[in-house]
Amino acid sequence: MKSILNADLHCHSVISDGTLTPEQLAERAKAAGVELWALTDHDEVGGQDRALAAARAQKLPYLTGVEISVTFANQTVHIVGLGFDHHDTQLQDGLRRTRGGRGDRAQEMSDSLAKVGIVGAYEGALKYVGNPDLISRTHFARYLVEAGVCKETSEVFRKYLTEGKPGFVPHRWARLQDAVQWITQAGGMAVIAHPARYGFTPNEEYALFTEFKAHGGQGVEVVTGSHSPQEAVRYADTAKEFGLFASRGSDFHSPEESHTDLGALPWLSGELTPAWEVLADRIQ
């Protein structure tokens, strides 16, 4: 596979917290000029067969994908898996355990919002959920926009659902070690998603990358929908420092909500080794 490739290896469908089906995403990716695609729903591989079939119908090369929620340094970190066997039972069991606490957490979020006068948030959020096991803050945010509490989802996350704000409920996700090993033992590559988003101190970030690499992690998203050009340069340097392969993905969720559409990212630096070069034999 060539280094300069319009690969989009991070997006979400209705199976987790996106608004489009896997079939609609495949069609949108193909129309946008994407040359290699992966669907990476949160903590769930239930959409992989549909995504693969849809990609084949579009004659669009495809890599299996997932985005696993991890707790590291008391924060939620996301680890993308690419090119694995999505039927692997250890991976599926681990994801099932990771999803398990979302329902109780959602009820607590709703109770917290009710204390500031926003009632019925759980029931409202459920209207936006394709899979109740994967109810998330994004579904609550969409309901708060519908209810007129905020004008857009970005405003919701400024005023609610984040630490110190009404509706925030922490959750203990998978361990970093577990997430990396679920992916790698299923034959895939583990990738740190959008590292600039976590707001770690330099020491915390160094610890994240060091531990990730020690557990068998191999990649980092350098170019992604939430990275500025300066952050892309910064994490290109980080990829070289830690000997990691570079990935590229929009983190697309919805035509109405996402800042970056499928296929619309800047190019990956030619100085880096792209993840897809290493995963060439796993592209379907």
Order of alpha helices (4+ residues) and beta strands (2+ residues): beta-alpha-beta-alpha-beta-beta-alpha-alpha-alpha-alpha-alpha-alpha-beta-alpha-beta-alpha-beta-alpha
